[in-house]
Structures are given as structure tokens and as C-alpha cells.
Amino acid sequence: MKFVIIAALVAVALASDRPYYPKPAYYPKPAYPSPAYPAADGYDYAPMPYSFDWAVLDQASYNDFGHKETSDGNVVTGTYYVVLPDGRRQVVTYKADDYGYVADVKYEGEATYPEYKPSYPAYPKPAYAPPAYPKPAYPTPAYPKPTYAPPAYPKASYPEPSYPSYPRPSYPAYPRPAYPSYPRPSYPSYPKPSYPFPSTTEAAIEAAAPVKEAEIPAEAITEDAEAAVAVTEPIGEAAAAPIASEAESSTDAA
């Protein structure tokens, strides 16, 4: 309650500090008399028949159109036409009555699009005489040739550089290594083994695909390859005896 009373006192104090301005007086609203128009009676005439017809034809500007209309007071009929840019003639025949507007559009002729070739008047080419200007005569200027003395620069005195001399290095001479020579190996020669006679099927296969021995050119045989080739040398009777006994045993088994 005390807060409300304090707030009211503050509002009254603030209101008393503001200046009071009286309400401005405005001029009274002007009163204009209402306009008086004559009654519309007498303007409602009965429909009357009419007819008109006009046309425009200008060949230079390609304008050709017209309009014709007739009315008996109730039904309006007419037609209008215009020549289109493509050469066709558009004719519209219409009829208007209490039921609406009905139009019938027709086109006469065929559309053509001729190529436009503008024609320009031929003007003579203007001929202009070349202007004649006097040639100016100016004396050739003569300039003296400048003479410059060669510059003399003092020679700088620097001591001649001296470089130390080193003796040519000497390398020890090593003897060429000597490699031992080994004798060429000799290999024993063995007789060609004998195999039992093949059957008929195996003989036919061997006859169909004979095997040719490869020929090795003499140039391709190197020193190592020659060492691998078997050397044919006669063998003693002691070495041949076991080989002969093995051949006889294989023959007896067959």
C-alpha cells in the first residue's frame, strides 16, 4: 500500500514539472453543396439499324485492309479483312446477337516468303585530286666531329705470384702373376649300348617322328666345351671285360 502511494506522489511531481500546452483550435470543416445532375431520363433510345464500310489500299507501304458492318437493331453482321506479310488474305466474317459473338476466319491464297533484295542507288565514285604540298628545303646540318683523348690509367703494381713445385709421384712395379698350367683331362670311351627290338607300335612312333642329331658349329665350341667332350681313346682289356660281361647278361635276360 505504501508503495502505491509513493508511486502516485512521484507521478504527480513529474507531471507538475512538464509545461502545459493548450489544445490547438482547427478551422471548421468547409461545407460544399452536393452537385445536382439532371435526370438520366430521355437517354435510353431504342436500337436503330446502321451500316458502314471502309477500306485502305496503299501499294507503296503494303497496306491492304478494310471493314464492313451492318445491323438491323438486333443482329449485327459484318466482315473485315487484312493482307498478311506472307501474302495471304485473312477474312473474318462475324455475327453478334443476344446469344453471343460468332466469328468465321478464312485465309485466301498461299504463303510465300520471297527473298528480300534491297536496291541501293548507284552513286559515282568521288575523284579527289592529290594535294600538292611544296617540298621544304632545309640545309643539311654540319656537326663537328668530337675528339676524345684516350684515357690513361695507371698500371697497378702487384707482386708476381709464386706457386710451389711438387715432385712427380712414383709407384712400385709389381711382377705379373704366374698361374700353374694343368694338363687336359682324358675321359674313357664306352661302347654304344644295345637295346631289345621295339614292338610294332613303338616302331611306328619312332618312324613317324625321327630324331635328328643337333649340329654344333665349330665356332660355338669354346675351350670349356671342348673339355666336356668325350675323348675317344682305346681302353685296356681289363676295363673292357666288365663292360662285355654286362652286355652279355643284358642279352641273356632279354
Secondary structure, 3 states (H helix, E strand, C coil): CHHHHHHHHHHHHHHHHCCCCCCCCCCCCCCCCCCCCCCCCCCCCCCCCEEEEEEEEECCCCEEEEEEEEECCCCEEEEEEEECCCCCEEEEEEEEECCEEEEEEEEECCCCCCCCCCCCCCCCCCCCCCCCCCCCCCCCCCCCCCCCCCCCCCCCCCCCCCCCCCCCCCCCCCCCCCCCCCCCCCCCCCCCCCCCCCCHHHHHHHHHCCCCCCCCCHHHCCHHHHHHCCCCCCCCHHHHHHHHHHHHHHHHHC
